[in-house]
Amino acid sequence: MLTRIISGAVGVVILAAVLFFHDTIVLPIAVAVMIAIMLYELLRAVKMEKCIPVLCAAELCAVFVPFLSTVGSCSTFRIFDIDVFTGKDVPFCCFVLTLIAGFVIFLTWLRNHKTIRYEQIFFVLAVMMLVPQAMTSIVRIDRGNGSDGLFLLIMGLCGAWIADTGAYFTGVAIGKHKLCPEISPKKTIEGFIGGITTTGIVYVVAFSIYSGQFEIGKVLLTFILGAVCAVIGTIGDLSASMVKRQIGFKDYGKIMPGHGGLMDRFDSVLFVLPTFYAFTTIVNI
């Protein structure tokens, strides 16, 4: 327990430091490092971490995404006073990087078709696109909302973690009916409802205090946003747990003693952040 507490405290300090420098290059660098570690943990889960061409192709394709998104928030990216590309070129650059990485992965599969299964290849392709795009929502939320970016980023992260906390304490207090006993035996329906309610209430309070207004329409929207994030976060958590159970893993990694790997801590975030980003982009709250 002590190891878990110390590890969690260190993680909070690192997160706070990154958020303090959120408006610098520190944020995309931190996101790129997280993406690289999470991808490695996932490739390790399907025994592909020792296949160097596949590992390098997936990692190099993925870690560039947060930097390209940073460029995308500017009008033009310049080197030595030469316009290299503008923000509108970013989707094309991501497409080209993914295409090249895909070719490398498929060529490696053709050369090693006797030892590499198609399930492994398509798993690699899926996480190579899912993880960087989902985690880069951190940069998009921060850089795409001006002075509100940091607040929204914190709320996006809280959308996953508050739900976990609310669900845990509610489940311990009154949990009786199992939610998905074969995937996550400790999760209960009562805890699930408690997580949704807790997140919705926290969102209402936080957004109301931040805006200095208490309007019924915005209160309803923020509660719905919190509830949606809680539901999506639970789906992400259960999905990651299901992968571990089918593979036979206890934890994805050991980078955070007592907690496991980054995937174990950010599995729900992978689903929540893109949802939060889409919701706040479409709906003005």
PyRosetta script that sets phi, psi and omega in degrees:
from pyrosetta import init, pose_from_sequence

init()
pose = pose_from_sequence("MLTRIISGAVGVVILAAVLFFHDTIVLPIAVAVMIAIMLYELLRAVKMEKCIPVLCAAELCAVFVPFLSTVGSCSTFRIFDIDVFTGKDVPFCCFVLTLIAGFVIFLTWLRNHKTIRYEQIFFVLAVMMLVPQAMTSIVRIDRGNGSDGLFLLIMGLCGAWIADTGAYFTGVAIGKHKLCPEISPKKTIEGFIGGITTTGIVYVVAFSIYSGQFEIGKVLLTFILGAVCAVIGTIGDLSASMVKRQIGFKDYGKIMPGHGGLMDRFDSVLFVLPTFYAFTTIVNI")
pose.set_psi(1, -42.2)
pose.set_omega(1, 180.0)
pose.set_phi(2, -61.6)
pose.set_psi(2, -42.2)
pose.set_omega(2, 178.7)
pose.set_phi(3, -60.7)
pose.set_psi(3, -41.5)
pose.set_omega(3, -179.8)
pose.set_phi(4, -63.7)
pose.set_psi(4, -41.8)
pose.set_omega(4, -179.5)
pose.set_phi(5, -66.3)
pose.set_psi(5, -45.5)
pose.set_omega(5, -180.0)
pose.set_phi(6, -63.2)
pose.set_psi(6, -44.9)
pose.set_omega(6, 179.4)
pose.set_phi(7, -61.4)
pose.set_psi(7, -42.0)
pose.set_omega(7, 178.2)
pose.set_phi(8, -64.6)
pose.set_psi(8, -39.5)
pose.set_omega(8, 179.4)
pose.set_phi(9, -64.4)
pose.set_psi(9, -42.3)
pose.set_omega(9, 177.3)
pose.set_phi(10, -61.8)
pose.set_psi(10, -41.8)
pose.set_omega(10, 178.5)
pose.set_phi(11, -62.1)
pose.set_psi(11, -40.5)
pose.set_omega(11, 178.5)
pose.set_phi(12, -64.2)
pose.set_psi(12, -41.7)
pose.set_omega(12, 179.2)
pose.set_phi(13, -62.5)
pose.set_psi(13, -44.8)
pose.set_omega(13, 179.7)
pose.set_phi(14, -63.5)
pose.set_psi(14, -43.5)
pose.set_omega(14, 179.1)
pose.set_phi(15, -62.0)
pose.set_psi(15, -42.7)
pose.set_omega(15, 179.6)
pose.set_phi(16, -62.5)
pose.set_psi(16, -40.1)
pose.set_omega(16, 179.8)
pose.set_phi(17, -64.8)
pose.set_psi(17, -42.4)
pose.set_omega(17, 179.0)
pose.set_phi(18, -64.0)
pose.set_psi(18, -43.5)
pose.set_omega(18, 180.0)
pose.set_phi(19, -67.1)
pose.set_psi(19, -30.9)
pose.set_omega(19, 178.0)
pose.set_phi(20, -63.9)
pose.set_psi(20, -35.4)
pose.set_omega(20, 179.5)
pose.set_phi(21, -103.2)
pose.set_psi(21, 32.4)
pose.set_omega(21, -173.7)
pose.set_phi(22, -61.2)
pose.set_psi(22, -27.4)
pose.set_omega(22, -176.2)
pose.set_phi(23, -92.7)
pose.set_psi(23, 16.3)
pose.set_omega(23, 177.7)
pose.set_phi(24, -118.6)
pose.set_psi(24, -175.2)
pose.set_omega(24, 178.6)
pose.set_phi(25, -68.5)
pose.set_psi(25, -11.7)
pose.set_omega(25, -178.9)
pose.set_phi(26, -59.1)
pose.set_psi(26, -40.9)
pose.set_omega(26, -176.7)
pose.set_phi(27, -62.9)
pose.set_psi(27, -53.9)
pose.set_omega(27, 178.2)
pose.set_phi(28, -63.2)
pose.set_psi(28, -31.9)
pose.set_omega(28, 176.4)
pose.set_phi(29, -64.3)
pose.set_psi(29, -46.1)
pose.set_omega(29, 179.4)
pose.set_phi(30, -61.6)
pose.set_psi(30, -42.0)
pose.set_omega(30, 179.2)
pose.set_phi(31, -64.5)
pose.set_psi(31, -41.1)
pose.set_omega(31, 179.0)
pose.set_phi(32, -62.7)
pose.set_psi(32, -41.7)
pose.set_omega(32, 178.5)
pose.set_phi(33, -63.2)
pose.set_psi(33, -44.2)
pose.set_omega(33, 178.6)
pose.set_phi(34, -61.8)
pose.set_psi(34, -42.6)
pose.set_omega(34, 178.7)
pose.set_phi(35, -60.8)
pose.set_psi(35, -44.8)
pose.set_omega(35, -178.5)
pose.set_phi(36, -60.9)
pose.set_psi(36, -44.1)
pose.set_omega(36, -178.7)
pose.set_phi(37, -68.2)
pose.set_psi(37, -43.9)
pose.set_omega(37, -178.8)
pose.set_phi(38, -64.7)
pose.set_psi(38, -39.9)
pose.set_omega(38, 177.2)
pose.set_phi(39, -63.4)
pose.set_psi(39, -43.0)
pose.set_omega(39, 178.9)
pose.set_phi(40, -60.3)
pose.set_psi(40, -42.8)
pose.set_omega(40, 179.7)
pose.set_phi(41, -62.6)
pose.set_psi(41, -39.8)
pose.set_omega(41, -179.9)
pose.set_phi(42, -70.8)
pose.set_psi(42, -40.3)
pose.set_omega(42, 177.6)
pose.set_phi(43, -67.0)
pose.set_psi(43, -35.1)
pose.set_omega(43, 175.7)
pose.set_phi(44, -62.8)
pose.set_psi(44, -35.0)
pose.set_omega(44, -179.1)
pose.set_phi(45, -62.9)
pose.set_psi(45, -30.0)
pose.set_omega(45, 179.8)
pose.set_phi(46, -108.8)
pose.set_psi(46, 19.8)
pose.set_omega(46, 174.5)
pose.set_phi(47, 59.6)
pose.set_psi(47, 40.9)
pose.set_omega(47, 178.2)
pose.set_phi(48, -116.3)
pose.set_psi(48, 3.9)
pose.set_omega(48, -176.8)
pose.set_phi(49, -70.8)
pose.set_psi(49, -19.6)
pose.set_omega(49, 179.9)
pose.set_phi(50, -93.5)
pose.set_psi(50, -3.4)
pose.set_omega(50, 175.3)
pose.set_phi(51, -87.2)
pose.set_psi(51, 92.1)
pose.set_omega(51, -169.5)
pose.set_phi(52, -57.4)
pose.set_psi(52, -45.5)
pose.set_omega(52, 179.9)
pose.set_phi(53, -59.6)
pose.set_psi(53, -43.2)
pose.set_omega(53, 179.6)
pose.set_phi(54, -67.4)
pose.set_psi(54, -44.3)
pose.set_omega(54, 179.8)
pose.set_phi(55, -60.4)
pose.set_psi(55, -47.6)
pose.set_omega(55, -178.1)
pose.set_phi(56, -66.1)
pose.set_psi(56, -42.4)
pose.set_omega(56, -179.5)
pose.set_phi(57, -62.5)
pose.set_psi(57, -46.5)
pose.set_omega(57, -178.9)
pose.set_phi(58, -65.5)
pose.set_psi(58, -43.8)
pose.set_omega(58, -177.4)
pose.set_phi(59, -67.0)
pose.set_psi(59, -46.3)
pose.set_omega(59, -177.8)
pose.set_phi(60, -65.4)
pose.set_psi(60, -37.7)
pose.set_omega(60, 177.6)
pose.set_phi(61, -64.7)
pose.set_psi(61, -40.7)
pose.set_omega(61, -173.3)
pose.set_phi(62, -75.2)
pose.set_psi(62, -42.6)
pose.set_omega(62, -171.6)
pose.set_phi(63, -71.9)
pose.set_psi(63, -15.8)
pose.set_omega(63, 178.6)
pose.set_phi(64, -79.2)
pose.set_psi(64, -20.3)
pose.set_omega(64, -173.1)
pose.set_phi(65, -59.4)
pose.set_psi(65, -47.8)
pose.set_omega(65, 179.8)
pose.set_phi(66, -63.3)
pose.set_psi(66, -30.6)
pose.set_omega(66, 178.6)
pose.set_phi(67, -73.6)
pose.set_psi(67, -37.8)
pose.set_omega(67, 176.7)
pose.set_phi(68, -65.4)
pose.set_psi(68, -35.6)
pose.set_omega(68, 177.7)
pose.set_phi(69, -67.9)
pose.set_psi(69, -32.6)
pose.set_omega(69, 175.7)
pose.set_phi(70, -65.6)
pose.set_psi(70, -42.6)
pose.set_omega(70, 176.7)
pose.set_phi(71, -62.8)
pose.set_psi(71, -38.4)
pose.set_omega(71, -177.9)
pose.set_phi(72, -62.7)
pose.set_psi(72, -20.8)
pose.set_omega(72, 178.8)
pose.set_phi(73, -83.7)
pose.set_psi(73, -6.0)
pose.set_omega(73, 177.4)
pose.set_phi(74, -106.7)
pose.set_psi(74, 165.3)
pose.set_omega(74, -178.7)
pose.set_phi(75, -75.8)
pose.set_psi(75, -42.4)
pose.set_omega(75, -176.8)
pose.set_phi(76, -146.5)
pose.set_psi(76, 141.9)
pose.set_omega(76, 175.5)
pose.set_phi(77, -101.1)
pose.set_psi(77, 122.6)
pose.set_omega(77, -173.6)
pose.set_phi(78, -120.2)
pose.set_psi(78, 141.8)
pose.set_omega(78, 171.8)
pose.set_phi(79, -129.6)
pose.set_psi(79, 120.8)
pose.set_omega(79, -179.2)
pose.set_phi(80, 53.4)
pose.set_psi(80, 45.2)
pose.set_omega(80, 177.4)
pose.set_phi(81, 63.5)
pose.set_psi(81, 20.2)
pose.set_omega(81, 176.7)
pose.set_phi(82, -110.8)
pose.set_psi(82, 129.7)
pose.set_omega(82, 177.3)
pose.set_phi(83, -71.7)
pose.set_psi(83, 107.8)
pose.set_omega(83, -179.2)
pose.set_phi(84, -79.6)
pose.set_psi(84, -55.9)
pose.set_omega(84, 170.8)
pose.set_phi(85, -160.8)
pose.set_psi(85, 161.9)
pose.set_omega(85, -179.3)
pose.set_phi(86, -103.3)
pose.set_psi(86, 173.6)
pose.set_omega(86, -178.4)
pose.set_phi(87, -55.8)
pose.set_psi(87, -33.1)
pose.set_omega(87, -177.7)
pose.set_phi(88, -68.7)
pose.set_psi(88, -16.1)
pose.set_omega(88, -180.0)
pose.set_phi(89, -85.5)
pose.set_psi(89, -8.9)
pose.set_omega(89, -174.8)
pose.set_phi(90, -59.7)
pose.set_psi(90, -47.6)
pose.set_omega(90, 178.4)
pose.set_phi(91, -57.4)
pose.set_psi(91, -37.2)
pose.set_omega(91, 179.1)
pose.set_phi(92, -66.8)
pose.set_psi(92, -40.9)
pose.set_omega(92, 178.5)
pose.set_phi(93, -62.3)
pose.set_psi(93, -42.5)
pose.set_omega(93, 177.3)
pose.set_phi(94, -62.1)
pose.set_psi(94, -40.0)
pose.set_omega(94, 179.4)
pose.set_phi(95, -63.0)
pose.set_psi(95, -44.9)
pose.set_omega(95, -179.2)
pose.set_phi(96, -63.9)
pose.set_psi(96, -44.2)
pose.set_omega(96, 178.8)
pose.set_phi(97, -61.0)
pose.set_psi(97, -43.0)
pose.set_omega(97, 179.9)
pose.set_phi(98, -66.2)
pose.set_psi(98, -38.7)
pose.set_omega(98, 178.9)
pose.set_phi(99, -62.9)
pose.set_psi(99, -46.5)
pose.set_omega(99, 179.7)
pose.set_phi(100, -62.4)
pose.set_psi(100, -46.2)
pose.set_omega(100, 179.4)
pose.set_phi(101, -61.2)
pose.set_psi(101, -40.0)
pose.set_omega(101, 178.5)
pose.set_phi(102, -61.9)
pose.set_psi(102, -42.4)
pose.set_omega(102, 177.7)
pose.set_phi(103, -60.9)
pose.set_psi(103, -45.1)
pose.set_omega(103, 179.8)
pose.set_phi(104, -60.9)
pose.set_psi(104, -44.2)
pose.set_omega(104, -178.9)
pose.set_phi(105, -64.9)
pose.set_psi(105, -43.3)
pose.set_omega(105, -179.9)
pose.set_phi(106, -69.8)
pose.set_psi(106, -36.8)
pose.set_omega(106, 176.2)
pose.set_phi(107, -63.9)
pose.set_psi(107, -40.1)
pose.set_omega(107, 177.4)
pose.set_phi(108, -64.3)
pose.set_psi(108, -39.1)
pose.set_omega(108, 177.5)
pose.set_phi(109, -63.6)
pose.set_psi(109, -41.7)
pose.set_omega(109, 179.0)
pose.set_phi(110, -62.4)
pose.set_psi(110, -38.1)
pose.set_omega(110, 179.8)
pose.set_phi(111, -74.0)
pose.set_psi(111, -25.4)
pose.set_omega(111, -175.9)
pose.set_phi(112, -124.7)
pose.set_psi(112, 38.1)
pose.set_omega(112, -173.8)
pose.set_phi(113, -66.2)
pose.set_psi(113, -16.4)
pose.set_omega(113, 179.6)
pose.set_phi(114, -81.5)
pose.set_psi(114, -20.6)
pose.set_omega(114, -176.8)
pose.set_phi(115, -114.3)
pose.set_psi(115, -17.5)
pose.set_omega(115, -178.9)
pose.set_phi(116, -109.3)
pose.set_psi(116, 126.3)
pose.set_omega(116, -179.5)
pose.set_phi(117, -88.4)
pose.set_psi(117, 155.0)
pose.set_omega(117, -179.3)
pose.set_phi(118, -64.8)
pose.set_psi(118, -30.3)
pose.set_omega(118, 178.1)
pose.set_phi(119, -61.7)
pose.set_psi(119, -38.7)
pose.set_omega(119, 179.2)
pose.set_phi(120, -65.7)
pose.set_psi(120, -43.7)
pose.set_omega(120, -178.3)
pose.set_phi(121, -63.4)
pose.set_psi(121, -47.2)
pose.set_omega(121, -177.4)
pose.set_phi(122, -72.2)
pose.set_psi(122, -26.7)
pose.set_omega(122, 173.0)
pose.set_phi(123, -66.1)
pose.set_psi(123, -44.6)
pose.set_omega(123, 178.8)
pose.set_phi(124, -60.7)
pose.set_psi(124, -46.9)
pose.set_omega(124, 179.8)
pose.set_phi(125, -60.3)
pose.set_psi(125, -40.1)
pose.set_omega(125, -178.7)
pose.set_phi(126, -65.8)
pose.set_psi(126, -49.9)
pose.set_omega(126, -177.2)
pose.set_phi(127, -72.0)
pose.set_psi(127, -27.2)
pose.set_omega(127, 177.4)
pose.set_phi(128, -63.0)
pose.set_psi(128, -29.6)
pose.set_omega(128, 178.2)
pose.set_phi(129, -94.7)
pose.set_psi(129, -38.7)
pose.set_omega(129, -176.8)
pose.set_phi(130, -67.4)
pose.set_psi(130, -52.4)
pose.set_omega(130, -172.2)
pose.set_phi(131, -62.0)
pose.set_psi(131, -52.5)
pose.set_omega(131, -178.9)
pose.set_phi(132, -64.6)
pose.set_psi(132, -39.3)
pose.set_omega(132, -180.0)
pose.set_phi(133, -66.1)
pose.set_psi(133, -41.0)
pose.set_omega(133, -179.8)
pose.set_phi(134, -67.7)
pose.set_psi(134, -48.1)
pose.set_omega(134, -176.7)
pose.set_phi(135, -70.8)
pose.set_psi(135, -28.1)
pose.set_omega(135, 178.5)
pose.set_phi(136, -70.0)
pose.set_psi(136, -11.1)
pose.set_omega(136, 172.3)
pose.set_phi(137, -57.6)
pose.set_psi(137, -26.4)
pose.set_omega(137, 175.9)
pose.set_phi(138, -57.6)
pose.set_psi(138, -48.4)
pose.set_omega(138, -179.2)
pose.set_phi(139, -69.5)
pose.set_psi(139, -41.3)
pose.set_omega(139, -177.8)
pose.set_phi(140, -64.2)
pose.set_psi(140, -42.2)
pose.set_omega(140, 179.6)
pose.set_phi(141, -64.8)
pose.set_psi(141, -44.9)
pose.set_omega(141, -177.1)
pose.set_phi(142, -67.8)
pose.set_psi(142, -46.2)
pose.set_omega(142, -173.4)
pose.set_phi(143, -85.2)
pose.set_psi(143, -16.7)
pose.set_omega(143, -175.4)
pose.set_phi(144, -97.8)
pose.set_psi(144, 5.4)
pose.set_omega(144, -176.3)
pose.set_phi(145, -128.6)
pose.set_psi(145, 22.1)
pose.set_omega(145, 175.5)
pose.set_phi(146, 56.4)
pose.set_psi(146, -132.0)
pose.set_omega(146, -177.4)
pose.set_phi(147, -71.5)
pose.set_psi(147, -15.6)
pose.set_omega(147, 178.5)
pose.set_phi(148, -87.7)
pose.set_psi(148, -4.3)
pose.set_omega(148, -173.1)
pose.set_phi(149, -58.2)
pose.set_psi(149, -46.2)
pose.set_omega(149, -177.3)
pose.set_phi(150, -64.8)
pose.set_psi(150, -44.0)
pose.set_omega(150, 179.0)
pose.set_phi(151, -60.7)
pose.set_psi(151, -46.0)
pose.set_omega(151, -179.3)
pose.set_phi(152, -65.8)
pose.set_psi(152, -36.0)
pose.set_omega(152, 177.9)
pose.set_phi(153, -63.2)
pose.set_psi(153, -45.5)
pose.set_omega(153, 178.8)
pose.set_phi(154, -61.4)
pose.set_psi(154, -42.2)
pose.set_omega(154, 179.7)
pose.set_phi(155, -66.9)
pose.set_psi(155, -35.6)
pose.set_omega(155, 176.9)
pose.set_phi(156, -62.3)
pose.set_psi(156, -44.0)
pose.set_omega(156, 177.4)
pose.set_phi(157, -66.1)
pose.set_psi(157, -40.5)
pose.set_omega(157, 179.1)
pose.set_phi(158, -64.5)
pose.set_psi(158, -27.9)
pose.set_omega(158, -179.8)
pose.set_phi(159, -57.8)
pose.set_psi(159, -29.9)
pose.set_omega(159, 177.2)
pose.set_phi(160, -87.9)
pose.set_psi(160, -46.4)
pose.set_omega(160, -170.8)
pose.set_phi(161, -78.8)
pose.set_psi(161, -33.0)
pose.set_omega(161, 177.0)
pose.set_phi(162, -65.7)
pose.set_psi(162, -39.3)
pose.set_omega(162, 179.2)
pose.set_phi(163, -61.1)
pose.set_psi(163, -42.4)
pose.set_omega(163, 177.6)
pose.set_phi(164, -60.1)
pose.set_psi(164, -45.2)
pose.set_omega(164, -178.7)
pose.set_phi(165, -65.3)
pose.set_psi(165, -47.5)
pose.set_omega(165, 179.1)
pose.set_phi(166, -61.3)
pose.set_psi(166, -41.4)
pose.set_omega(166, 179.6)
pose.set_phi(167, -66.1)
pose.set_psi(167, -38.6)
pose.set_omega(167, -179.1)
pose.set_phi(168, -63.5)
pose.set_psi(168, -52.3)
pose.set_omega(168, -176.2)
pose.set_phi(169, -68.9)
pose.set_psi(169, -36.5)
pose.set_omega(169, 176.9)
pose.set_phi(170, -66.9)
pose.set_psi(170, -41.7)
pose.set_omega(170, 178.8)
pose.set_phi(171, -63.3)
pose.set_psi(171, -41.3)
pose.set_omega(171, 178.4)
pose.set_phi(172, -64.6)
pose.set_psi(172, -38.1)
pose.set_omega(172, -175.5)
pose.set_phi(173, -76.3)
pose.set_psi(173, -48.5)
pose.set_omega(173, -172.4)
pose.set_phi(174, -133.1)
pose.set_psi(174, 5.7)
pose.set_omega(174, -176.3)
pose.set_phi(175, -66.2)
pose.set_psi(175, 126.2)
pose.set_omega(175, 178.9)
pose.set_phi(176, -131.7)
pose.set_psi(176, -34.2)
pose.set_omega(176, -174.6)
pose.set_phi(177, -102.0)
pose.set_psi(177, 124.9)
pose.set_omega(177, -177.0)
pose.set_phi(178, -70.4)
pose.set_psi(178, 139.3)
pose.set_omega(178, 179.2)
pose.set_phi(179, -82.7)
pose.set_psi(179, -56.8)
pose.set_omega(179, 176.9)
pose.set_phi(180, -140.3)
pose.set_psi(180, 77.3)
pose.set_omega(180, -172.0)
pose.set_phi(181, -58.8)
pose.set_psi(181, -30.5)
pose.set_omega(181, -177.7)
pose.set_phi(182, -80.1)
pose.set_psi(182, -20.5)
pose.set_omega(182, -178.9)
pose.set_phi(183, -101.2)
pose.set_psi(183, -48.5)
pose.set_omega(183, -179.5)
pose.set_phi(184, -139.4)
pose.set_psi(184, 91.1)
pose.set_omega(184, -172.4)
pose.set_phi(185, -59.7)
pose.set_psi(185, -25.0)
pose.set_omega(185, -175.7)
pose.set_phi(186, -85.2)
pose.set_psi(186, -15.9)
pose.set_omega(186, -179.0)
pose.set_phi(187, -77.7)
pose.set_psi(187, 136.0)
pose.set_omega(187, 179.1)
pose.set_phi(188, -122.0)
pose.set_psi(188, 160.2)
pose.set_omega(188, 177.1)
pose.set_phi(189, -64.3)
pose.set_psi(189, -39.7)
pose.set_omega(189, 178.2)
pose.set_phi(190, -62.6)
pose.set_psi(190, -42.1)
pose.set_omega(190, 177.8)
pose.set_phi(191, -64.5)
pose.set_psi(191, -39.6)
pose.set_omega(191, 177.9)
pose.set_phi(192, -59.6)
pose.set_psi(192, -47.0)
pose.set_omega(192, 178.7)
pose.set_phi(193, -65.3)
pose.set_psi(193, -39.1)
pose.set_omega(193, 178.1)
pose.set_phi(194, -63.3)
pose.set_psi(194, -39.0)
pose.set_omega(194, 177.7)
pose.set_phi(195, -64.7)
pose.set_psi(195, -41.4)
pose.set_omega(195, 178.3)
pose.set_phi(196, -63.2)
pose.set_psi(196, -47.4)
pose.set_omega(196, -178.5)
pose.set_phi(197, -64.4)
pose.set_psi(197, -45.0)
pose.set_omega(197, -179.3)
pose.set_phi(198, -60.4)
pose.set_psi(198, -47.2)
pose.set_omega(198, -178.6)
pose.set_phi(199, -63.7)
pose.set_psi(199, -42.7)
pose.set_omega(199, 178.8)
pose.set_phi(200, -60.5)
pose.set_psi(200, -44.3)
pose.set_omega(200, -179.5)
pose.set_phi(201, -66.5)
pose.set_psi(201, -44.3)
pose.set_omega(201, 179.3)
pose.set_phi(202, -61.0)
pose.set_psi(202, -41.1)
pose.set_omega(202, 178.7)
pose.set_phi(203, -62.8)
pose.set_psi(203, -45.1)
pose.set_omega(203, 179.8)
pose.set_phi(204, -58.9)
pose.set_psi(204, -47.5)
pose.set_omega(204, -178.8)
pose.set_phi(205, -64.3)
pose.set_psi(205, -48.8)
pose.set_omega(205, -175.8)
pose.set_phi(206, -63.9)
pose.set_psi(206, -46.7)
pose.set_omega(206, -178.6)
pose.set_phi(207, -68.3)
pose.set_psi(207, -35.4)
pose.set_omega(207, 179.1)
pose.set_phi(208, -66.9)
pose.set_psi(208, -44.0)
pose.set_omega(208, 178.8)
pose.set_phi(209, -65.6)
pose.set_psi(209, -41.9)
pose.set_omega(209, -177.6)
pose.set_phi(210, -65.1)
pose.set_psi(210, -41.9)
pose.set_omega(210, -178.4)
pose.set_phi(211, -83.4)
pose.set_psi(211, -18.3)
pose.set_omega(211, -178.2)
pose.set_phi(212, 73.0)
pose.set_psi(212, 16.5)
pose.set_omega(212, -178.7)
pose.set_phi(213, -131.7)
pose.set_psi(213, 153.1)
pose.set_omega(213, 177.5)
pose.set_phi(214, -132.9)
pose.set_psi(214, 79.8)
pose.set_omega(214, -179.5)
pose.set_phi(215, -101.6)
pose.set_psi(215, 136.0)
pose.set_omega(215, -176.2)
pose.set_phi(216, -56.2)
pose.set_psi(216, -41.6)
pose.set_omega(216, -179.5)
pose.set_phi(217, -62.1)
pose.set_psi(217, -46.6)
pose.set_omega(217, -179.3)
pose.set_phi(218, -71.9)
pose.set_psi(218, -32.7)
pose.set_omega(218, 176.3)
pose.set_phi(219, -61.1)
pose.set_psi(219, -44.5)
pose.set_omega(219, 179.5)
pose.set_phi(220, -63.6)
pose.set_psi(220, -44.1)
pose.set_omega(220, -179.6)
pose.set_phi(221, -63.1)
pose.set_psi(221, -44.2)
pose.set_omega(221, -178.8)
pose.set_phi(222, -68.0)
pose.set_psi(222, -35.7)
pose.set_omega(222, 176.7)
pose.set_phi(223, -65.1)
pose.set_psi(223, -43.1)
pose.set_omega(223, 178.0)
pose.set_phi(224, -61.9)
pose.set_psi(224, -42.3)
pose.set_omega(224, 178.9)
pose.set_phi(225, -60.2)
pose.set_psi(225, -46.5)
pose.set_omega(225, 178.7)
pose.set_phi(226, -61.4)
pose.set_psi(226, -42.9)
pose.set_omega(226, 179.6)
pose.set_phi(227, -64.2)
pose.set_psi(227, -43.2)
pose.set_omega(227, 178.3)
pose.set_phi(228, -61.8)
pose.set_psi(228, -44.3)
pose.set_omega(228, 178.9)
pose.set_phi(229, -60.8)
pose.set_psi(229, -40.2)
pose.set_omega(229, 179.5)
pose.set_phi(230, -63.7)
pose.set_psi(230, -42.9)
pose.set_omega(230, 179.5)
pose.set_phi(231, -66.2)
pose.set_psi(231, -47.6)
pose.set_omega(231, -179.6)
pose.set_phi(232, -63.1)
pose.set_psi(232, -39.9)
pose.set_omega(232, 178.5)
pose.set_phi(233, -62.0)
pose.set_psi(233, -39.4)
pose.set_omega(233, 177.9)
pose.set_phi(234, -65.1)
pose.set_psi(234, -40.5)
pose.set_omega(234, 177.0)
pose.set_phi(235, -61.3)
pose.set_psi(235, -43.3)
pose.set_omega(235, 178.3)
pose.set_phi(236, -62.9)
pose.set_psi(236, -43.2)
pose.set_omega(236, 179.0)
pose.set_phi(237, -62.5)
pose.set_psi(237, -46.1)
pose.set_omega(237, -180.0)
pose.set_phi(238, -66.5)
pose.set_psi(238, -36.5)
pose.set_omega(238, 178.7)
pose.set_phi(239, -63.6)
pose.set_psi(239, -45.5)
pose.set_omega(239, 178.8)
pose.set_phi(240, -65.0)
pose.set_psi(240, -38.3)
pose.set_omega(240, 178.2)
pose.set_phi(241, -65.5)
pose.set_psi(241, -38.0)
pose.set_omega(241, 179.9)
pose.set_phi(242, -64.3)
pose.set_psi(242, -40.7)
pose.set_omega(242, 177.5)
pose.set_phi(243, -61.3)
pose.set_psi(243, -45.5)
pose.set_omega(243, -179.9)
pose.set_phi(244, -61.6)
pose.set_psi(244, -41.8)
pose.set_omega(244, -178.3)
pose.set_phi(245, -67.3)
pose.set_psi(245, -40.0)
pose.set_omega(245, -179.6)
pose.set_phi(246, -70.2)
pose.set_psi(246, -31.5)
pose.set_omega(246, 179.5)
pose.set_phi(247, -83.2)
pose.set_psi(247, -29.5)
pose.set_omega(247, -178.3)
pose.set_phi(248, 96.9)
pose.set_psi(248, 24.7)
pose.set_omega(248, 179.3)
pose.set_phi(249, -95.5)
pose.set_psi(249, 146.5)
pose.set_omega(249, 170.2)
pose.set_phi(250, -88.3)
pose.set_psi(250, -47.8)
pose.set_omega(250, 177.9)
pose.set_phi(251, -134.2)
pose.set_psi(251, 154.8)
pose.set_omega(251, 178.4)
pose.set_phi(252, -73.8)
pose.set_psi(252, -26.8)
pose.set_omega(252, -178.3)
pose.set_phi(253, -162.2)
pose.set_psi(253, -170.7)
pose.set_omega(253, -178.2)
pose.set_phi(254, -132.0)
pose.set_psi(254, 17.6)
pose.set_omega(254, -175.0)
pose.set_phi(255, -66.5)
pose.set_psi(255, -25.8)
pose.set_omega(255, 177.7)
pose.set_phi(256, -118.8)
pose.set_psi(256, 92.3)
pose.set_omega(256, -177.3)
pose.set_phi(257, -51.6)
pose.set_psi(257, 129.9)
pose.set_omega(257, -178.9)
pose.set_phi(258, 89.4)
pose.set_psi(258, -17.8)
pose.set_omega(258, -179.2)
pose.set_phi(259, -115.4)
pose.set_psi(259, -25.2)
pose.set_omega(259, -175.7)
pose.set_phi(260, 101.7)
pose.set_psi(260, -142.9)
pose.set_omega(260, -180.0)
pose.set_phi(261, -96.0)
pose.set_psi(261, -178.8)
pose.set_omega(261, 178.0)
pose.set_phi(262, -65.2)
pose.set_psi(262, -34.0)
pose.set_omega(262, 178.4)
pose.set_phi(263, -63.0)
pose.set_psi(263, -32.3)
pose.set_omega(263, 179.0)
pose.set_phi(264, -69.3)
pose.set_psi(264, -27.7)
pose.set_omega(264, -179.2)
pose.set_phi(265, -93.2)
pose.set_psi(265, -26.8)
pose.set_omega(265, -173.1)
pose.set_phi(266, -114.4)
pose.set_psi(266, 15.4)
pose.set_omega(266, -179.2)
pose.set_phi(267, -62.7)
pose.set_psi(267, -42.7)
pose.set_omega(267, 178.2)
pose.set_phi(268, -73.3)
pose.set_psi(268, -31.9)
pose.set_omega(268, 179.0)
pose.set_phi(269, -62.4)
pose.set_psi(269, -35.1)
pose.set_omega(269, 179.7)
pose.set_phi(270, -56.0)
pose.set_psi(270, -32.6)
pose.set_omega(270, -179.7)
pose.set_phi(271, -93.2)
pose.set_psi(271, -35.8)
pose.set_omega(271, -173.3)
pose.set_phi(272, -71.9)
pose.set_psi(272, -47.2)
pose.set_omega(272, -174.5)
pose.set_phi(273, -59.0)
pose.set_psi(273, -47.4)
pose.set_omega(273, 177.2)
pose.set_phi(274, -61.6)
pose.set_psi(274, -37.1)
pose.set_omega(274, 178.0)
pose.set_phi(275, -64.9)
pose.set_psi(275, -45.2)
pose.set_omega(275, 179.1)
pose.set_phi(276, -62.2)
pose.set_psi(276, -43.7)
pose.set_omega(276, 180.0)
pose.set_phi(277, -62.0)
pose.set_psi(277, -44.9)
pose.set_omega(277, -179.6)
pose.set_phi(278, -64.7)
pose.set_psi(278, -44.3)
pose.set_omega(278, -177.8)
pose.set_phi(279, -62.6)
pose.set_psi(279, -48.8)
pose.set_omega(279, -177.1)
pose.set_phi(280, -71.4)
pose.set_psi(280, -21.5)
pose.set_omega(280, 176.3)
pose.set_phi(281, -77.5)
pose.set_psi(281, -39.3)
pose.set_omega(281, -178.2)
pose.set_phi(282, -79.5)
pose.set_psi(282, -41.7)
pose.set_omega(282, -175.5)
pose.set_phi(283, -108.4)
pose.set_psi(283, 128.1)
pose.set_omega(283, 178.5)
pose.set_phi(284, -83.5)
pose.set_psi(284, 107.2)
pose.set_omega(284, 178.6)
pose.set_phi(285, -117.0)
pose.dump_pdb("model.pdb")
